[in-house]
Amino acid sequence: MSNAAISARRNEAIARGVGMTTQVYVERARNAELWDAEGRRYIDFAAGIAVVNTGHLHPRVVAAVSGQLERFSHTCHQVVPYEHYVALAERLNELVPGNFAKKSVFVTTGAEAVENAVKIARAATGRSAIIAFSGGFHGRTFMTMSLTGKVAPYKTAFGSMMGEIYHAPFPVPLHGITVDASFQALDRIFKADVDPSRVAAIIVEPVQGEGGFYEAPREFMTRLREICDRHGIVLIADEIQTGFARTGKMFAMEHHAVAADLTTMAKGLAGGFPLSAVVGRAEIMDAPGPGGLGGTFGGNPIGIAAAHAVLDVIEDENLCERAETLGARLKQRFAGLAEQVPQIAEVRGPGFMNAVEFNLPRSATPNPDFANNVRLKALERGVILLTCGVYGNVIRFLAPLTIEEGVFAEALDAIEGALLDASSEVRS
């Protein structure tokens, strides 16, 4: 069946609000490659939005899931618990940054993890206000889209957001927002909008995902930690897109000299199976009473088994080091094109969480049309890319960390060709 035929059926059956980046209907996938309904091969530089960091159908993940399916598929951990849920919590408690006792809870999606982190912070502090940052993305539920610092498409037409949510500007030097400017705005929030004694938590992505792959400066995170300590505010690190070796560390907060009180994670945790978690200080995690946390599918045994395999693969295949190597090569390749492609404003990102931002040539004006044109031209060459950023002018690179050398080189050639062709069209 053709992609076009399936697309026509989709338009009749699926709600319009479910957006589509491509019209590529996948039939099978392996590591960093996938094949569509018409048999065409693509190189996947999206990885399900940083989900399959260990590649599509890594053999060890498949083996772990197959083995679990022969034992049991679901009991609900709150009804009939299972040991490998406990064992995964023990592993994550050790891996998450912070020299203090930790506890964990497993849920299903990234938005659920953020929702539960907010619940835990409120229970622990007895406060209700939450501060987030412009450009941040935290999910599509009412609480998480209220926290999200980008209106279209996430908040458009959905009415009033949740109360007691405040946004400060995230530091982005390229856009003229310094660390000092961010903290001056935060101070204004404390003076004009909400007393810090009423703030339960500050939530921040160590590297913004949907917002444009902007990395939080080290000074910013240090000062944020100091403010939270001074006012008794819980610091939540949203590591849903940054976790599991993507930035060259197991968690992006390892790039900083401070630790968060609570860490949310999902995406890369279970290699394509629905699983998310909140991990944090034991005394904070224990604030909600029994029954206050959980969910029918939270910590599903299939996802738990997959997550154990993912952690083994990251360690045994040195994927943190691999992320650094891949990212360095990508950034060097595309930074070298700046003269030929004057739309390139910046090439950035830690590890293999990389992005290129495009502006109109020799200006600070975002150029989303150029970014989308590059994406489409790369797709024509068989590479799947994603855009992001508040203005939609950023292309992000999220291929599996296990991508083969030859496939990686092929993809870089194709993306370079897309960049040069798009720029050439503008000049002509």
N, C-alpha and C positions, 0 to 999 in steps of 0.2 A: 504494500500500500504506500502511496506517495505521502510526503510531508503535507502537501497542499490538501489532500483528501482528509487527512486526520485533522488538520487545522480547521477545515470547514465544519467537521463534526464537533470539534471543540467549541467553536463559536456558538453553536446551537445548544451545547450542554453545560458549559462552564461559565460561572459568573464573570462579568466583564472586569470586576475589580482584581482578579488574579492576573497580574501583569505578565508579559512574555518578553524576554530579552531576545530570543531567537525563535525561528520556526523549525528548528532541528528536533525531530522526534526520535529520541534515542531507542535503539534496539538492544545494544549490548555495549559494555565498557570494560576496559582492562587497564589498570594503572593510570596513565595520563592520556589515554586514547579512548575515543568512543565512536560508534558507528550508528548512523541514523537509519530510518525506515527504508531508505532507498539504497542503503549499502555504502554511503559515502563516509569516509573516515575524517575525524576531526581530532585536533590536539586540544585538550581541555585545560585552559588557563583560568578556569573559574572554580573547579573542584567542588561544585555544589555550594559555592560561596564559603570557601575555606573549611569544608566539612571533611572531604577525603584527603587529608594531608598525607596519609599513608597510601594513597592511590585507590582507584576503584578495585574492589574485590581483592585486596591483598590476601595471599594464600593463608597467612596466619590468622587473619580476621575471619575468613571463610571457615577455616578449620574450627576456630573457637565457637562460632555461631552454630555450625553443623553439630558439634559435640553437645552444645547446650540444648539444641532442638531434640536430641535423642533422650534428654533427661526430663525437662519440663519447660514450658513456654511462658506460663503466667500463673501466679498464685495471689498477687498483690502482697508486697512485702509487709504491709501493715496487718495482714491476716495470717499468712504463713511465710515467715521470713526465710532467707537463704544466706549461706555463709559467704558466697562470693560478692554479695552486696557489701558486707562488712569489710571484706578484704580490700575491695576497691576504695572504700572510704579510708582505710588505713594507709593505702598507697598515696592517695591524693593529699591526705593530711600531712604526709612527709614531704611531698613535692611542692606544695603551694608555699610561696615565700612567707617568712615570718617565724622568728624564733620564739614561738609560744605554743601552748597546747591548742589543738584544733579539733573540730568536729565537722561532719558533712551531712548533707541531705541530698537525695537524688530526686529529680523530677524529670520532665520530658523535653521541654523546649527552652530555648534561651530566654524567651519572654517570661516563662514560668520561673526560671532561676532568678531573674531580676525582681519579679513580683515578690518572691519569697525572701529575697535579700531585704527588700523594703519592709516587709512584715516583721522580719527578725530585728532589723534596726529599730523599728518603732516599738516593738515589745521590749527591747533591751533598754531603750532610753526613756520611754514614756512620752516621747515627742512625736510630732507628725509631719513637720516640714521636710522637704527634700530639695537639695540643690543639684542641678545637672548643668551641662555645658552646651553652648551653641554648636551645632554640627554633629552632636552625639546621636547615636542610634541605639535604642534599647529594646525595641520590640513594637508589636502592633496591638496589644491589649490596651485598655484605656489608661492604666497606670503607666505602662511602658511607652506608649506613644505620647503621653503627657510629658514624660521625661525626655523623649527624643527632641533634639534641637533642630528639626528640619520639618517644615510644614508640608510641602508637596513631595510625594503623594500621600504621606502617612497620616496627616491630620485633616486633609481637605474633606469637607462635607460631613464630618463626624461630630459636629457640635462642640459643646463645652468640654474642655479637658478637666482632669482631676484637679482639685484644689490644693493649695499649699505646695506647689511646684514652682521653683524659681530657676532661671537660667543665667549663667555668667558666660562671657565670651571665652572660648578656648584659645590659647595662645597659638597663633599662626604667623610667624614672622613674614612669610611671603605676602600675607594680606595686611601687614602693618599692625598686627595685634601682638604686643610684647607680653612677656610674663608679668611685668609690672602693671600693664593695662588690665590684664585679667584680674589681678588681685585688687586693683583700685575699684573695678566693677563689683567684685565680691564684697568689698568693704561697703560700697554704696547699697548693696542688697541688705546687708546687716543693719545699716543706718536707716534705710527708707522703707524696706519691705517686711523684714522678719528679724526678730531678735535671735542671735545665734543660740540662745538657750532653748529655743523652740525647734531647732533643726535636728532632726534625727540622723540624717546621713547626707553625705556628698558622694555622688556617683560619677565615675570618670572612666573613660576608655584610655588605657595607656598609649594606644595608637588608635585614633578614630578610624572606624571602618567605613560605613556608608558616608560619613562626613568628608572623606577625602584622603585617608591614610596619612594624617598628620600625627607625628609622634610627639607625645608630651615631653617637653624639655625636663631634664633632670632637676633643675632648680624649681620648676613648677611643682613637681610631685613632692619635693622636700618641703616646700612652703605650705602646700596643701596638707601634708601630714602634720605640720606644726599647728596650723589653724584647727584641725580636727582635735588634736591633743589638748589645745588650750580651751576649747569650748565643749569638750565631751561629745564630739560628733563622730559617728561611725563613718569610716572611709571605705567605700565599696569600689573595688576594681572590677569593671566589666571586661572580662577576658574572653568573651564568647567568640570573637573573631581572632583574637591575638594568641590564644592558648595553643599548647601542644606542638611546640617547636617552630611555629610559623615565623616568629621574629628572631630565631637563632637561640632562643632560650625556651625551656619548657613553658614558662609563663613570662609575659612581657615585663611584669613588675620586677623581674630579676635584673633588668637593666638599670634599676633605680636603687638608691641606698636606703629606701624605706619600704615597709610592707603595708598592705591594706589590712583592714580588720575583717572584711568579708570579700570573697572572690567568687564571681559568677563565671560559669563555663558551660559550653555546649558544643556545637559544631564539630570540631575535630576530636572530641572526646571519644566517640564510639565508631569512627570510621564509616559513617553513613547510616548508622542506626540511631533512632531517636533516644537521646539521653542527655540530661543536663544536671548541673549540680551547683550547690552553694557550699563553699568551704570557708571556715573562719574561726575566729577566736572561740574557744570552747565555751567560755562564760557568756558570750553574746549569742552563740548558736543555741544555747540551752534556755534562752529567755522565753520563747513560746512554750506553753504547756503541752502535754501529750495530746495528740490529735490536732494541734494547731498547724502542723506541717504535714505534707504528704500528698498523695493523689493515687488514683486507681492504677495508673500505668507508670507512676514514678519509680525509677530504678528497675524497669522491666528486666528480667533475667537475661534476655537475648542481648540487649544493649550493654548490660554489665559485662557479659562474657566478651563482647566485642571490644569494650574499653580496656579490659585487661590485655588483650592481644595488641591493641594500639600502643599502649605504654611499653610493652615488650619490644615492639618493632622500633619505636622511637629510640629506645636505649640501644638495642642490638645493632641497628643500622646507622647509628650516629646521625640522626636526622637534624639535630640542632646544628651540628657542624655543616651538614649538607645544605641547610637553609642559608647559612652564611655564604657558602661557596656559590650557590646558584644566584642569590641576590646580588653579590658583588659583580658577577659576570653580567647580569642583566643591566644593572645600573651603569656599569662602565660602557656597555654597548650603546645604550640609548642616550647617555649624557654626551657621547661623542658625536651625536647627530644634530646637536643644537644649532650648528651653523647652517646645515642643509635644511633643517626643519625649524624655522624661527618661531613657530607656534609653541615650542617646548619652553615652558616657564620654569619647570623644576622636575628633576628625577630624584625620588626619595624612597625611604622606608627601611626599617631594620630587618635583618635576616632576609627571608624571601616573602616579605609582606611589602611589596613595592608598588609604586605608582608613578605615572607621568601626568603632570598637570599642563593644560594647554590654555594659553591666552592669545588674543590677537597679537600679531607680531609687534615686538618692541612696545608693549603696553601692559597694563595691569587688568585689562578687561577680559573676563572669562570667555572662553570660546567653546561652548558645549557642542556646537555644530561640527567643529573640527574633530572633537573627541569621538562623537558618534560616527563620523565618516571613517575614522581610523578603525573603529570597532567593526563596521560593516565590511571594510576592505580586508581586514584580517579574517573575518568569517568567510569571505569569498576564497581566501587562501587556505581555509581549513583550520583556523585557530579561533577558539571561542574566548572572547574577552568580555569583561564587565566594565561599565562606567560607574562613577560614584561622584560624591562631592555635592555640596549645597547647590552649586550651579550646574552640576552635571558635566563639568569640563575636565574630569580626571578619569584616566584609565588605570585600573588596578590589575595586578598580575598575581594570581593565586594558584598556579599549577601545583599538583601534588609534589611533595618533597622527594618522592621516590621516582620522579620522572627520569627516564633513561637519557643518557648523554646525547645520543643521536637524535632523539625526539626533541630534546631541549634546544639543540642547535638548529634543527629544522624550524621550530617555532620562532626562535629569534630572527631567523632570516625572513620568515613570512611577515612578522610584525614590522621589521625594518622596512620591508617592501611596502607595506600598508602605509607607514608613516611617510615615506618618500613620495608615494603616489598621491596621497591626500594633500601634501604640501605643494606638489607640482601642479595639481589642479587649481589651487588657489592662485599661484603665480601666473598661470596661463589665463 
